[in-house]
Amino acid sequence: MNSACSRPSRRLGAGEAGELAGDPEVLGRAEDQSLRLRHLQMARAVRHEAIARLDDAADGHGVPGRGRAPAEAEEAQDRHARSRLSRVAGSHTHWPTSAGWRSVRAVRREITLAELAAHAGVGEADVRDWNAAGILGAPGRTTFEPEDLGRVEIFALLARRGLSRDDIVAWARRGTVEHYVAGAPAAIKGPTCSLAEAAAEAGVPLPLVEQLWETSGFRRDERVGADAVEYLRAMAATRDAGYPDDALVQLARVFADGMRRISDAQARLFQFHVREAVRARGLTGAALSQALWEKAAALQPITDRVVRYLNARFLHEVLCEDIVLRAAGDLPGELTLALAFLDLASFTPLTEAMGDARSADVLDRFAALVRRAVSRAGGRVVKQIGDAFMLAFVAPGPAVDCALAIEAEAAREPQFPALRAGVHWGTVVYREGDYVGTTVNVAARVAAAADRHQVLVTAAVREAGAGREGLEWIPVPPRRLKGLAEAVALFEVRAAGRVRAPRLVDPVCGMELAAADVAVRLTVEGTEHAFCSEACRRRFVEAPERYGAPRGRS
């Protein structure tokens, strides 16, 4: 096996070459770091050879199937390569063939200057300038290689960030771009085609493909590779399974938004933690970039497995929920749900007083608290925006129980803001992984009307919870909520017999404090104020009237 890994002098199908570097069955079986890196090196060599094979496949030179028709030679060659790679990987793995490219007559390695500029959304003059500087293709060339697509994307982003031409050239010559082009999972290294040609290849109508592309945040005039064709084939199969086009576009948008968040978290956390640990070893420049790319390459198969597991796990949960909703007689696209909105009272002044880093710590604690409670109650976090959460439940009871549990736990947290929540029960319309409609609007407005430590619910929730033991339902005066024509009857719901421990409130940041959490006290005209930190005390002293206190001597 070591011999096979050290001599990647085999000819592979373009499709299988494109997947080798990220295949978890191959890299996941590597026993140690060095073996994983050898697989990565082999994958890179394989890709370059597959590109060359596409150019001369017709003559059958030096490959299995020599002398046959090009199609037969290519298939024989693919079978030979799959067999050898299966032995290397230690298992028989599915390898896609390169047959799909045959019907795209315009597939090619050469990319024109105009196509390169359109791909990155820059002017042709910019491409000429970067080419003349020697950082994009050979100076004076009018055609470019697929690898230049990755380069021009980065240069375009740097230009939009405001870097000058000289700064971009200097940055490019450090070598970081070349590491990206060589190792990035999505960097195109093989033949390319237009989006229209990819649509024809995958058998998907071009107008639908353009919708899918734009809703995912991609450019319609970019050049694409074999992986994009495979993506469109997957969408075609989903369409054939019965998804109408508008539902397919919704699905693509949800996938794109979710995966963008996942990818963003991967990259940012890698930079914040792994990169700094590698830098601490004293590596700089090209050596640092190489070490980081090697670590990223080793982690990618792990990420693939994590995504697959979580997708299967969450799909199971949603299907179970779907059974409950259908048993209740919900119509397709319309669901009857209990929605809870909750947030932290005074989180905005807290952020202003404490700064982004400390407020982010508070938010992390709150998010962990919410997700634990939602999991126990059998609900689901629909979305989180800052300190605000939207939660969904199949019935009002679990929604109320969960909101009360979160409020109670937040009240016990040391140095923590108060919570407020609103719950409503009704019909919602599903759209793109989210819910819309009057029920959503009412639930959000009810939460906004709540005071500190208050869980407000509508009459619909109260009626559904009638007779439940252990709860107190306290009517509050009907309120006109923003955006609603009629006043809404509301109830404050509490756990019966619960006595909340007394807390002091920092007048500056709104943090609730037990006696032991008070950092400093200050008396102004006979009134004592408690603060979580010296910084909050100083802010108070500078402008006490801003925080509801008269000026006086400290």
C-alpha positions as CSV (number, residue, x, y, z in Angstrom):
1,M,0.0,0.0,0.0
2,N,2.8,2.4,0.8
3,S,4.3,1.7,-2.7
4,A,1.0,2.6,-4.3
5,C,0.7,5.8,-2.4
6,S,4.2,6.9,-3.1
7,R,3.8,6.4,-6.9
8,P,0.5,8.0,-8.0
9,S,1.4,7.4,-11.6
10,R,-2.0,6.1,-12.6
11,R,-4.6,7.5,-15.0
12,L,-8.0,8.3,-13.5
13,G,-11.4,9.4,-14.7
14,A,-12.0,13.1,-14.3
15,G,-15.0,12.6,-12.1
16,E,-13.3,10.3,-9.7
17,A,-10.2,12.5,-9.5
18,G,-12.5,15.4,-8.5
19,E,-13.8,13.5,-5.5
20,L,-10.7,11.7,-4.2
21,A,-9.3,14.5,-2.1
22,G,-12.4,14.8,0.0
23,D,-13.6,11.2,0.2
24,P,-14.0,10.2,3.8
25,E,-13.7,6.5,3.1
26,V,-10.2,7.0,1.7
27,L,-8.8,9.6,4.1
28,G,-10.8,8.4,7.0
29,R,-9.0,5.1,6.9
30,A,-5.5,6.6,7.1
31,E,-3.8,5.5,10.3
32,D,-1.7,8.6,10.9
33,Q,-1.1,12.1,9.7
34,S,1.6,11.2,7.2
35,L,-0.6,8.7,5.5
36,R,-3.4,11.2,5.2
37,L,-0.9,13.6,3.6
38,R,0.3,11.0,1.1
39,H,-3.3,10.4,0.1
40,L,-3.7,14.2,-0.4
41,Q,-0.6,14.4,-2.5
42,M,-1.8,11.4,-4.5
43,A,-5.2,13.1,-5.0
44,R,-3.5,16.3,-6.3
45,A,-1.3,14.3,-8.7
46,V,-4.4,12.3,-9.8
47,R,-6.3,15.5,-10.6
48,H,-3.6,16.9,-12.8
49,E,-3.2,13.6,-14.7
50,A,-7.0,13.4,-15.1
51,I,-6.9,16.8,-16.8
52,A,-4.2,15.7,-19.1
53,R,-6.1,12.5,-19.9
54,L,-9.2,14.5,-21.0
55,D,-7.0,16.1,-23.7
56,D,-5.7,12.9,-25.2
57,A,-8.3,10.3,-24.2
58,A,-9.2,9.9,-27.9
59,D,-5.9,8.4,-28.9
60,G,-5.8,5.8,-26.1
61,H,-2.1,6.5,-25.6
62,G,-0.5,4.5,-22.7
63,V,-3.7,3.7,-20.8
64,P,-5.9,0.7,-20.4
65,G,-8.2,0.3,-23.4
66,R,-5.5,1.5,-25.9
67,G,-6.8,1.2,-29.5
68,R,-10.5,1.2,-28.5
69,A,-13.0,3.9,-29.4
70,P,-12.6,6.9,-27.0
71,A,-15.7,6.2,-25.0
72,E,-14.7,2.5,-24.5
73,A,-11.1,3.5,-23.7
74,E,-12.3,6.0,-21.1
75,E,-14.6,3.5,-19.4
76,A,-12.0,0.8,-19.3
77,Q,-9.5,3.2,-17.9
78,D,-12.0,4.3,-15.2
79,R,-12.6,0.7,-14.2
80,H,-8.9,0.0,-14.0
81,A,-8.3,3.1,-11.8
82,R,-11.2,2.4,-9.5
83,S,-10.0,-1.1,-8.9
84,R,-6.5,0.1,-8.1
85,L,-7.7,2.9,-5.8
86,S,-10.1,0.6,-4.0
87,R,-7.1,-1.6,-3.1
88,V,-5.2,1.5,-1.9
89,A,-8.2,2.7,0.2
90,G,-8.7,-0.8,1.7
91,S,-12.3,-0.9,0.6
92,H,-14.5,-0.8,-2.5
93,T,-15.7,2.8,-2.8
94,H,-18.1,4.3,-5.3
95,W,-16.2,6.4,-7.9
96,P,-18.2,8.5,-10.3
97,T,-17.2,8.2,-14.0
98,S,-16.3,11.1,-16.2
99,A,-18.8,10.1,-18.9
100,G,-21.0,13.1,-18.1
101,W,-18.5,15.5,-19.7
102,R,-18.8,13.9,-23.1
103,S,-21.9,15.7,-24.2
104,V,-20.5,19.2,-23.3
105,R,-18.7,20.1,-26.5
106,A,-17.4,23.4,-25.1
107,V,-15.7,21.9,-22.1
108,R,-12.1,23.0,-22.1
109,R,-9.2,24.0,-20.1
110,E,-8.5,27.3,-21.8
111,I,-10.4,30.3,-20.4
112,T,-10.6,33.6,-22.2
113,L,-9.8,36.9,-20.6
114,A,-13.4,38.0,-20.9
115,E,-14.6,34.8,-19.3
116,L,-12.2,35.2,-16.4
117,A,-13.3,38.8,-15.8
118,A,-17.0,37.9,-15.9
119,H,-16.3,35.0,-13.5
120,A,-15.0,37.3,-10.8
121,G,-17.2,40.3,-11.6
122,V,-14.3,42.6,-12.5
123,G,-13.3,44.6,-15.6
124,E,-11.2,43.1,-18.3
125,A,-8.7,46.0,-17.6
126,D,-8.2,44.6,-14.1
127,V,-7.4,41.1,-15.4
128,R,-4.9,42.6,-17.9
129,D,-3.3,44.6,-15.1
130,W,-2.9,41.6,-12.9
131,N,-1.6,39.6,-15.8
132,A,1.0,42.2,-16.7
133,A,2.1,42.2,-13.0
134,G,2.8,38.5,-13.3
135,I,0.3,37.3,-10.7
136,L,-2.4,36.0,-13.0
137,G,-1.2,33.7,-15.8
138,A,1.9,34.2,-17.9
139,P,2.4,37.9,-18.8
140,G,1.0,38.7,-22.3
141,R,-1.3,35.6,-22.5
142,T,-4.8,36.0,-23.8
143,T,-6.0,32.6,-22.4
144,F,-5.9,31.3,-18.9
145,E,-6.0,28.0,-17.0
146,P,-8.7,26.8,-14.6
147,E,-6.5,27.4,-11.6
148,D,-6.6,31.1,-12.5
149,L,-10.3,31.2,-11.6
150,G,-9.3,30.8,-7.9
151,R,-6.7,33.4,-8.2
152,V,-8.9,36.0,-9.8
153,E,-11.6,35.4,-7.2
154,I,-9.2,36.4,-4.5
155,F,-7.8,39.4,-6.3
156,A,-11.3,40.6,-6.9
157,L,-12.2,40.3,-3.2
158,L,-9.0,42.2,-2.3
159,A,-9.8,45.0,-4.8
160,R,-13.4,45.3,-3.4
161,R,-11.9,45.5,0.1
162,G,-10.0,48.6,-1.1
163,L,-6.5,47.3,-1.6
164,S,-4.4,49.0,-4.2
165,R,-3.0,47.3,-7.2
166,D,0.5,47.4,-5.6
167,D,-0.8,45.9,-2.4
168,I,-2.6,43.1,-4.2
169,V,0.6,42.3,-6.2
170,A,2.7,42.3,-3.0
171,W,0.2,40.1,-1.2
172,A,-0.1,37.6,-4.1
173,R,3.7,37.2,-4.2
174,R,3.7,35.9,-0.6
175,G,2.4,32.5,-1.9
176,T,-0.8,32.3,0.1
177,V,-2.9,32.4,-3.1
178,E,-1.0,29.4,-4.6
179,H,-1.7,27.3,-1.5
180,Y,-5.4,28.1,-1.9
181,V,-5.3,27.2,-5.6
182,A,-3.5,23.9,-4.9
183,G,-5.5,22.7,-1.9
184,A,-8.9,24.4,-1.5
185,P,-11.7,21.8,-1.8
186,A,-13.8,23.9,-4.2
187,A,-11.0,25.4,-6.3
188,I,-11.5,24.4,-10.0
189,K,-8.6,22.5,-11.4
190,G,-10.1,20.7,-14.4
191,P,-12.0,21.6,-17.5
192,T,-14.7,24.1,-17.2
193,C,-17.9,25.1,-19.0
194,S,-20.5,27.8,-18.8
195,L,-23.6,27.5,-16.6
196,A,-25.8,27.0,-19.6
197,E,-23.6,24.1,-20.8
198,A,-23.7,22.6,-17.2
199,A,-27.5,22.9,-17.3
200,A,-27.6,21.0,-20.6
201,E,-25.2,18.4,-19.2
202,A,-27.3,17.8,-16.1
203,G,-30.6,17.9,-17.9
204,V,-32.1,20.8,-16.0
205,P,-33.8,23.8,-17.7
206,L,-31.5,26.8,-17.8
207,P,-34.0,29.2,-16.3
208,L,-34.3,26.9,-13.3
209,V,-30.6,26.5,-13.0
210,E,-30.2,30.3,-13.1
211,Q,-32.7,30.6,-10.3
212,L,-30.9,27.9,-8.2
213,W,-27.6,29.7,-8.8
214,E,-28.8,33.1,-7.9
215,T,-30.7,32.0,-4.8
216,S,-27.5,30.3,-3.6
217,G,-25.6,33.6,-4.0
218,F,-23.6,32.5,-7.0
219,R,-22.8,34.4,-10.2
220,R,-24.7,33.3,-13.4
221,D,-21.8,34.2,-15.6
222,E,-19.1,32.2,-13.7
223,R,-17.3,29.2,-15.2
224,V,-18.1,25.9,-13.4
225,G,-16.4,22.5,-13.1
226,A,-17.5,18.9,-12.8
227,D,-18.6,19.3,-9.2
228,A,-21.2,21.9,-10.3
229,V,-22.5,19.5,-12.9
230,E,-22.9,16.8,-10.2
231,Y,-24.7,19.3,-7.9
232,L,-27.2,20.0,-10.8
233,R,-27.6,16.3,-11.4
234,A,-28.5,15.9,-7.7
235,M,-31.1,18.7,-8.1
236,A,-32.4,17.1,-11.2
237,A,-32.9,13.8,-9.3
238,T,-34.7,15.7,-6.5
239,R,-37.0,17.3,-9.1
240,D,-37.7,14.0,-10.7
241,A,-38.7,12.7,-7.2
242,G,-41.7,15.1,-7.3
243,Y,-40.4,18.5,-6.1
244,P,-42.0,21.4,-8.1
245,D,-39.6,24.0,-9.2
246,D,-40.5,26.6,-6.6
247,A,-40.0,24.0,-3.8
248,L,-36.6,23.1,-5.4
249,V,-35.6,26.7,-5.3
250,Q,-36.6,26.9,-1.6
251,L,-34.6,23.8,-0.8
252,A,-31.6,25.2,-2.6
253,R,-31.8,28.5,-0.7
254,V,-32.1,26.7,2.7
255,F,-29.2,24.5,1.9
256,A,-27.1,27.4,0.7
257,D,-27.9,29.6,3.8
258,G,-27.3,26.7,6.2
259,M,-24.1,25.5,4.6
260,R,-22.8,29.1,4.3
261,R,-23.2,29.4,8.1
262,I,-21.5,26.1,8.7
263,S,-18.6,27.0,6.4
264,D,-18.3,30.4,8.0
265,A,-18.1,28.8,11.4
266,Q,-15.5,26.3,10.2
267,A,-13.3,28.9,8.7
268,R,-13.5,31.5,11.5
269,L,-13.0,29.0,14.3
270,F,-10.1,27.4,12.4
271,Q,-8.5,30.8,12.1
272,F,-9.2,31.8,15.7
273,H,-7.9,28.7,17.2
274,V,-5.9,26.3,14.9
275,R,-4.1,29.0,13.0
276,E,-3.0,30.7,16.2
277,A,-1.7,27.4,17.7
278,V,0.3,26.7,14.5
279,R,1.7,30.2,14.5
280,A,2.8,29.7,18.1
281,R,5.2,27.1,16.8
282,G,7.1,29.8,15.1
283,L,6.0,29.2,11.5
284,T,5.6,32.1,9.1
285,G,5.0,32.8,5.5
286,A,4.8,29.9,3.1
287,A,5.6,27.4,5.8
288,L,2.7,28.6,7.9
289,S,0.3,28.5,4.9
290,Q,1.5,24.9,4.0
291,A,1.0,23.7,7.6
292,L,-2.5,25.2,7.7
293,W,-3.6,23.7,4.4
294,E,-2.4,20.3,5.6
295,K,-4.4,20.6,8.8
296,A,-7.5,21.8,6.9
297,A,-7.2,18.9,4.4
298,A,-7.1,16.4,7.2
299,L,-10.2,17.9,8.8
300,Q,-12.3,18.0,5.7
301,P,-13.3,14.3,5.7
302,I,-14.2,14.6,9.4
303,T,-16.5,17.6,8.6
304,D,-18.2,15.5,5.9
305,R,-19.0,12.8,8.4
306,V,-20.3,15.3,10.9
307,V,-22.6,17.0,8.4
308,R,-24.0,13.6,7.2
309,Y,-24.7,12.5,10.8
310,L,-26.4,15.7,11.8
311,N,-28.4,15.9,8.7
312,A,-29.7,12.3,9.3
313,R,-30.3,13.0,13.0
314,F,-32.3,16.2,12.4
315,L,-34.2,14.7,9.5
316,H,-35.4,11.9,11.8
317,E,-36.6,14.4,14.4
318,V,-38.5,16.5,11.8
319,L,-40.1,13.4,10.3
320,C,-41.3,12.3,13.8
321,E,-42.7,15.8,14.3
322,D,-44.3,15.6,10.9
323,I,-46.2,12.5,11.9
324,V,-47.6,14.3,14.9
325,L,-48.7,17.3,12.8
326,R,-50.3,15.1,10.2
327,A,-52.2,13.2,12.8
328,A,-53.6,16.6,13.9
329,G,-54.9,17.1,10.4
330,D,-52.5,19.9,9.2
331,L,-52.6,20.7,5.5
332,P,-49.4,20.5,3.4
333,G,-47.5,23.8,3.8
334,E,-49.7,24.9,6.8
335,L,-48.9,23.8,10.3
336,T,-50.5,24.4,13.7
337,L,-47.7,25.2,16.1
338,A,-47.0,26.9,19.3
339,L,-44.3,29.6,18.8
340,A,-42.3,31.2,21.6
341,F,-40.1,34.3,21.2
342,L,-37.7,35.2,23.9
343,D,-34.8,37.5,24.5
344,L,-32.8,39.2,27.1
345,A,-34.1,42.4,28.6
346,S,-31.5,45.2,28.5
347,F,-29.1,43.3,26.3
348,T,-28.4,46.4,24.2
349,P,-27.3,48.5,27.1
350,L,-25.4,45.5,28.4
351,T,-23.4,45.3,25.1
352,E,-22.8,49.1,25.2
353,A,-21.5,49.0,28.7
354,M,-19.5,45.7,28.7
355,G,-18.2,45.6,25.2
356,D,-18.6,43.0,22.5
357,A,-16.4,40.3,24.0
358,R,-18.1,40.1,27.4
359,S,-21.6,40.4,25.9
360,A,-20.7,37.6,23.5
361,D,-19.8,35.5,26.6
362,V,-23.3,36.2,28.1
363,L,-24.9,35.3,24.8
364,D,-23.0,32.0,24.7
365,R,-24.3,31.2,28.1
366,F,-27.8,32.1,27.2
367,A,-27.7,30.1,23.9
368,A,-26.5,27.0,25.7
369,L,-29.3,27.4,28.4
370,V,-32.0,27.9,25.7
371,R,-30.9,24.9,23.6
372,R,-30.7,22.6,26.6
373,A,-34.3,23.5,27.7
374,V,-35.7,23.2,24.1
375,S,-34.2,19.8,23.8
376,R,-35.7,18.6,27.0
377,A,-39.1,20.0,26.0
378,G,-39.1,18.4,22.6
379,G,-39.1,21.7,20.7
380,R,-36.9,23.2,18.1
381,V,-34.9,26.3,17.7
382,V,-36.2,27.9,14.4
383,K,-33.6,30.7,14.5
384,Q,-31.5,32.9,16.6
385,I,-30.7,36.5,15.8
386,G,-28.4,38.0,18.5
387,D,-30.1,37.5,21.9
388,A,-33.5,36.7,20.3
389,F,-34.7,33.2,19.8
390,M,-37.7,31.8,17.9
391,L,-38.8,28.4,19.1
392,A,-41.4,26.0,17.7
393,F,-43.4,23.3,19.5
394,V,-46.2,20.9,18.4
395,A,-48.4,22.0,21.3
396,P,-48.8,24.9,23.7
397,G,-48.1,23.0,26.8
398,P,-44.4,22.2,26.0
399,A,-43.9,25.8,24.8
400,V,-45.1,27.3,28.1
401,D,-43.1,24.8,30.1
402,C,-40.0,25.5,28.1
403,A,-40.3,29.3,28.4
404,L,-40.9,29.0,32.2
405,A,-37.9,26.7,32.5
406,I,-35.6,29.0,30.6
407,E,-36.7,32.0,32.6
408,A,-36.2,30.2,35.9
409,E,-32.8,29.0,34.9
410,A,-31.7,32.4,33.6
411,A,-32.9,33.9,36.9
412,R,-30.5,31.5,38.8
413,E,-27.5,32.4,36.6
414,P,-24.9,34.6,38.3
415,Q,-24.5,38.0,36.8
416,F,-27.1,37.5,34.1
417,P,-29.8,39.7,32.5
418,A,-33.5,39.0,33.0
419,L,-35.4,37.1,30.4
420,R,-38.8,38.0,28.8
421,A,-40.9,35.7,26.5
422,G,-44.1,35.5,24.6
423,V,-46.1,32.5,23.4
424,H,-48.9,32.1,20.8
425,W,-50.6,29.1,19.3
426,G,-52.0,29.0,15.7
427,T,-51.5,28.2,12.1
428,V,-48.3,29.1,10.3
429,V,-47.1,28.8,6.7
430,Y,-43.8,27.0,6.1
431,R,-41.3,28.8,3.8
432,E,-37.6,28.0,3.3
433,G,-36.9,26.6,6.7
434,D,-38.8,29.3,8.5
435,Y,-42.4,30.1,9.4
436,V,-44.4,33.1,8.4
437,G,-47.9,34.4,9.0
438,T,-50.1,36.2,11.6
439,T,-49.3,33.6,14.3
440,V,-45.6,34.4,14.0
441,N,-46.2,38.2,14.1
442,V,-48.4,37.9,17.2
443,A,-46.0,35.7,19.1
444,A,-43.1,38.2,18.4
445,R,-45.2,41.2,19.5
446,V,-46.3,39.5,22.6
447,A,-42.7,38.8,23.6
448,A,-41.9,42.5,22.9
449,A,-44.7,43.5,25.3
450,A,-43.4,41.4,28.2
451,D,-41.5,42.9,31.1
452,R,-38.4,41.5,32.9
453,H,-39.0,37.9,34.1
454,Q,-42.4,37.9,32.4
455,V,-43.8,35.1,30.2
456,L,-46.9,36.4,28.4
457,V,-49.2,34.2,26.5
458,T,-52.3,34.7,24.3
459,A,-55.8,33.6,25.0
460,A,-55.3,30.7,22.5
461,V,-52.5,29.4,24.7
462,R,-54.5,29.9,27.9
463,E,-57.4,28.0,26.6
464,A,-55.2,25.1,25.4
465,G,-53.6,25.0,28.9
466,A,-56.8,25.2,30.9
467,G,-56.8,22.7,33.7
468,R,-53.0,22.2,33.8
469,E,-51.8,21.8,37.3
470,G,-48.9,23.8,38.7
471,L,-49.5,26.9,36.7
472,E,-50.9,30.3,37.5
473,W,-52.6,32.3,34.7
474,I,-52.8,36.0,35.6
475,P,-54.9,38.2,33.2
476,V,-53.2,41.4,32.2
477,P,-55.0,44.4,30.6
478,P,-55.6,43.8,26.8
479,R,-52.9,45.6,24.8
480,R,-52.7,47.0,21.3
481,L,-49.6,45.3,19.8
482,K,-47.7,46.9,17.0
483,G,-49.0,46.0,13.6
484,L,-52.3,44.5,14.9
485,A,-55.6,46.3,14.5
486,E,-57.3,44.8,17.6
487,A,-56.2,44.7,21.2
488,V,-55.0,41.3,22.3
489,A,-56.0,39.6,25.5
490,L,-52.9,38.4,27.3
491,F,-52.1,36.4,30.4
492,E,-48.9,36.2,32.5
493,V,-48.2,32.6,33.2
494,R,-46.1,31.6,36.3
495,A,-45.1,28.4,38.0
496,A,-47.4,28.1,41.0
497,G,-45.7,28.7,44.4
498,R,-42.5,29.8,42.9
499,V,-40.6,32.5,44.8
500,R,-37.9,34.3,43.0
501,A,-34.8,35.1,44.9
502,P,-34.3,38.8,45.3
503,R,-31.8,40.3,43.0
504,L,-30.1,43.7,42.6
505,V,-30.0,45.3,39.1
506,D,-27.0,47.1,37.8
507,P,-28.5,50.4,36.5
508,V,-26.0,50.7,33.7
509,C,-25.9,47.3,32.0
510,G,-29.1,45.8,33.4
511,M,-27.3,42.8,34.8
512,E,-29.0,41.1,37.7
513,L,-26.8,40.5,40.7
514,A,-27.0,38.4,43.9
515,A,-25.4,40.0,46.9
516,A,-22.2,38.0,46.3
517,D,-22.0,39.1,42.7
518,V,-21.9,42.9,43.5
519,A,-18.5,44.3,42.6
520,V,-19.0,47.8,43.9
521,R,-21.7,49.9,45.5
522,L,-22.5,53.6,45.3
523,T,-24.9,55.7,47.3
524,V,-26.4,58.8,45.6
525,E,-28.7,61.0,47.7
526,G,-29.6,58.2,50.0
527,T,-30.2,55.6,47.3
528,E,-27.7,52.7,47.1
529,H,-26.8,51.3,43.6
530,A,-25.1,48.0,42.9
531,F,-22.7,47.5,40.0
532,C,-21.3,44.4,38.4
533,S,-18.0,46.1,37.7
534,E,-16.0,49.3,38.3
535,A,-16.5,50.2,34.6
536,C,-20.3,50.3,35.1
537,R,-19.8,52.5,38.3
538,R,-17.7,55.0,36.3
539,R,-20.3,55.2,33.6
540,F,-22.9,55.9,36.2
541,V,-20.9,58.6,37.9
542,E,-20.3,60.3,34.6
543,A,-24.0,60.7,33.8
544,P,-26.3,59.5,36.6
545,E,-29.3,61.2,35.1
546,R,-29.0,58.9,32.0
547,Y,-29.7,55.9,34.3
548,G,-32.7,57.5,36.2
549,A,-30.7,58.9,39.1
550,P,-30.1,62.6,40.1
551,R,-26.6,63.9,40.1
552,G,-25.0,63.9,43.4
553,R,-21.7,63.4,45.2
554,S,-20.3,59.9,45.2
